[in-house]
Amino acid sequence: MMTLAMSEFADQGQDEQQQWRSIVLFGRNVASYKFALAKSLLEIATHGNEVVGIPELAEPFSRHLCKHLAWVDRQGTFERSRFLDACRFYNAGRITAEELRDATTLLGFNNVIDAFHVVGDAEVPTRFFIDERSTANGIRLTDELFKLATSETGGDLSLEAEARWRLVEEAWDARADGKQLIVLYDAPRELLVPALLGKRRAITEVRPALNGYQKGHCFYCFFPISLTNPSNAADVDHFFPHVLMSRGMGVDLDMPWNLVLACATCNRGPAGKHAALPAERYVQRLHKRNEYLIESNHPLKESLITMTGADRSIRRRFLQSVMSDARQLATGTAGWVAPREGLPLF
């Protein structure tokens, strides 16, 4: 079922890149196979071969899953998987790479190829591959996938898939232990970390975790930003300035709901935001971005709900309340607006 936030994400800027992001960011996954397939498709498309046999696809697909199993053994909401057991045996040195490839070819793609393009209750308009397993035991990559994989943002899309995968698997692992996973921001390292006793390892970097939900653009001006290109690198910005906490703000502003990605011009340029309070109109934009995160079905959902409210209207009032308090505490420039602004994307 297409939720309100998912529909809003799709309404503007629904090009091939944003359709791909919809697949990765909003899929209701019972296993991590879609993330492994997304990363494998982006990787294998750079080789230039249009027709990819299932045994050929099996190598990167199983490699990504084996890597994640070594970090977090829980890779789905189910109890057992013959395919994941084969990956575990490979990690333990019990089977060979060839045996793993054969197991992946036989067991690894039973559902994920059919379900890959489905978001909510419908398929995205663009096909990134054609299923030809019944005629050629493989898939046929489309021009749209080649365009994505070889574009400047291809590396960003892979990092975004990796970040969401890390968040989702940590949530499954916590739930298996009967715990709720709340995600915190580790400011010095710019990492997201779990707020669970004894589990202070990093989950993922904050930039790829947020970039897709901003459609790869600056939160304020909507100009493109990048995770991999230093010339338009994404900065992590506190929407409500961090300094407000030293002036008596009663809300922790060093949390994911208050973090956005901005271009260098908006964040620290001559007319940039720096520690200024942004204009009122940006609060609604922050609310919409946060709703994207909540509908994405990973630990940031639980974190944002815990921190900002149980339903959409409460969360909107929470941000309005913080804005009201911030106006009283702000000094210097208030009501900052971006020095340039492109076409709205959310």
N, C-alpha and C positions, 0 to 999 in steps of 0.2 A: 504494500500500500504506500502511495506517495504522500509523505507528510508535508505540512505547510513549509517547513524550512527547506526540505529537499526541492519542493516546487519552486520556491523563491530562488534557490541556487541555480536551477535550470532555466528560469525565465529570462535572465539576462546573460549575454555572453555565451550562448549555448553552441560554441564551435566544437570542433573535434577534441581540442585540448580539455575543455570543461566537461565534455561528455566522458572522457577518460577519467577525469578527476571524480565525477559522479560515481563511476564504477568502483573506484578504489576507496573513496571516502565514505560512501553511503550504503554500501552493500551490507545486507543483514547476514553476516557470515556465521556458519556453524563450524567452520574450519578455516585454517589460514591458507588454503590452497589457492584462493583467488589472488592473494598477495604474491605468492610464489609464481603464479602464472603471469601476473602483470610484470614482475621484474624480469622473468624469463623472456617474455615477448619483446620488451624494450631492448634487452641484451641481444637476442638472436636476430632482431630486425636489422641491427647494425652490420650483420654479415652480408646482407643484400640478397639472400635467397628467398624467393617467393613461396616455394613449396617446402614445408618443414615436416619431415616424418615424425611420428610419435616417438620412436627411439631417440631421434636427435633432440627433440624437445625435452625428453626425460632427463637428460644430463643436467641442464641448468635448473630445472624444476626441482629435482631431488637434491641438488647441491644447496639451493637456498633453504629448503626444508631441513636438511641435516644440520646446517649452520644454526638455524633457530632452535632446533631441538636440543642442541648442545647448551643453549642459553636457558630456555624454558621448555620443560618437557611437555607441558600442556599446550597442544596446538589445535584444540577444538573443544566443543561442548559435549562430545560423546566420550564414552568410556574407553572403547578400544577401536583400533584401526589396523588392519593387516598391513596396509601400505606404510603407515608410520612405524609399525613394528619393524619392518624391513629397513627403514631409515635408521632406527635405533640400533639394529644389528650391525649396520654398516659403520656407524659411529663407534661401536664397540670393537670393530675389527673382526666381526664374526662372518661377514660376507664380503665379497669383492665388489669393486666398482661395476664390473660387468653384470654381476648378479643383482645389484641395486638397480641398474638401468633396466634389466628385464622385469624386475618387480614393479618398477615405476610404470613401464609401458603397459603392463597387465592391469595394475591396480590404481594408479595415481590419477587417472583422468576421467574416472567414471561419471562424475557429475560436474566438475568445474568447467569443462569446455562448454557444456550445454548452458550453464548458468552464468557464464562470465559477463555477458552483456546486459544482464537483468539488474535493474535498479528499482526498488519498490516492487510494483506489480507489473512492470513493463520493461521492454528492452529499450536501450538508448537508440536513437536513429542511425548512428554510424556503426558499421561493422569494422572491427580492427583485424579480424581474421574470419575465414570461412571454414566451417567444419567439413572436411573431406575424408573423415576416418572410414566411412563406409565404402569409398571408392579408391582411395589412395593411402589409407592408413596414416593420415596426417592432416595438417591444416594448411590453408593458403593465406598468407599475410596480405593485407590490403595496402593500397597506396597511403591511406590515412595513417596506418601504423608506421610505415616507413617514414612518413613526414614527421610524425611525433618523435620517433626514436632518433632521427638524425638532426632534429632541430636544436636550437640553443637551449631549450627547456627540457630536452630529453633526460638529462641528468637530474634535473630538479624533480621530474615525475617519478623517477626511480627512488630518489631519496624520500619523497613524500609517501610512497608505498611502503618503504622500509619503516618509516616513523610510525605510520598507522599500525603496521604489523606489530611493532614492539609494544605499542600501547594496548592493543587487543589481547596479545598473548599474556601480558602481565595481568590484565583484568581476569582472564580465564584462570590463571594460576591462583590469584587471590581468592576468587570465588570457590575454587576447589578446596581451599583451606577454610572456607566459611567466613571470609573477611571481605570488607569493602575496601577497594583501592582508591585512595585519594591521592591525586597527583599534585606535587608541589614544584615550585620553580626554584632551582638552585642558581641564584643570580650570578655569583662569581664565575661559574663555569657555563652559564646559559644552557643548562640542562633541565629536563623534567625528571623528577625522582619520585619514587613512591613513599608515601607517609605511613609506612608499616615498620614496626619495631624490628630491627635486625635486617631490614632489606633496604639499605641506603644506596644500592647500586644505581647507576644512571639507567633510565629507560631509553631516552632518546634526546637528541638536541631539540631545542625549542623551535628553531627556524623551520625545518622540514615538517614538524608537527603542525605548524600554523599556516604554512605557505599556501597549501592547496585550498584551504577554506577562504583565503583572500584571492583565489584564482590567479596567484602568481603576480599580484600587483600591490603597490603601496596602499596601505589602509586609507591614507588621507587624500592623495592626489590621483590614485588609480593609474599611475605610470608603472611600467613593468619593473619588477625587482627580480633578483636571481639568487639562488643558493650556491651557484658554481662560478658565476662570472663576477670578478671583483669590480668591474666598471659600473655595475648597477646592483651592488650587493645589498641584501636586506639587513636593516638594523632592527634590533629588538627594542621596542619603545613601551614605556609605561603610559597608557592612555591618560589616566589620572596621575600626575607627576608623583614620583616616589617621595619627593621632599615633603609632600603634604603630611606624611606620617610623623615627621619631626615637629609639625605644627599642631598636632593634636587630632589628626584624622583617626577615627575609631575603627577603621576598616583596614585590613591587611591588603595593601596595594601591590604587594610582590607576589601575586597569584595569577594563574593562567587567564582568568576572566578579564584581567586588566592589561594583558600583554597583546600588543599588535606588532606587525612588521611594517616598517616604513623605509622609504628611500632615504639616501643621505641628504638630499635637498630638503625634504620635509623634517627630518629628525634633527639635523645638526648644521644645515646650511645657514647662510647669512640671515635669511628670513625664516629659518626653521623653528620648530616648536620648542626645542630644548626642554626647559622645565616649565613651560607655560601651560595654562589650562586651555584645552581646546574649546572651540565654539560649541554651543548647545546642539547644533544639528548633527554633530558627529556621534552623539550619545545613541541615537537611534541606529546608526550604522554599527556601533559596537554591539548593541543588542542583537541585531540581525546576525552579525558574525558569530556571536556566542551561541545563538540558536542553531547555526550550522554545526558547531562543535557538539552540541547536546544531541542533535539528531544523528550523529555519526556513530553512536553505539560503541564507544570505547571509554576508558576511564575518565577522560576529560568530561564526559557527560555527568558521571557521579560527582566529580569535583565541582563542576559549575553549579549543579543543582544544590549541593550542600552549601556552597558559599553564597549563592545569589537567590535561591528560591525554588520552590517545588513546581511552579507552573509559569507559563510565559508572561502573564500579567504581573505576577509577583516579581519576576526578574526585571521587567521593565521598570517597575516602581523602585526596585533596589537601585538601579543605575541612576534614576532621577534623584533619589535621595542622596546618593554619593555626590552627584553633581551639585546639589544644593549645599551640602556641607563644604565641598571643595571651593565654591565661590566665596564662602566666608573666610576660608583659610588662605586662599591664594593671595600672593603679593606680586606686584609687577604686572606684566602683560597677561590679560585674561581674554578669552574669546578668540584665541588664535585660529586662523584659517590657513589652509595650504596656499603657498604662493602661486601654484598652478593647479589645474584640475582637469583630468581627462574624463572620458565618458564613464558614468557610473556603472559599476559591475555588481554591486550589492547594496 
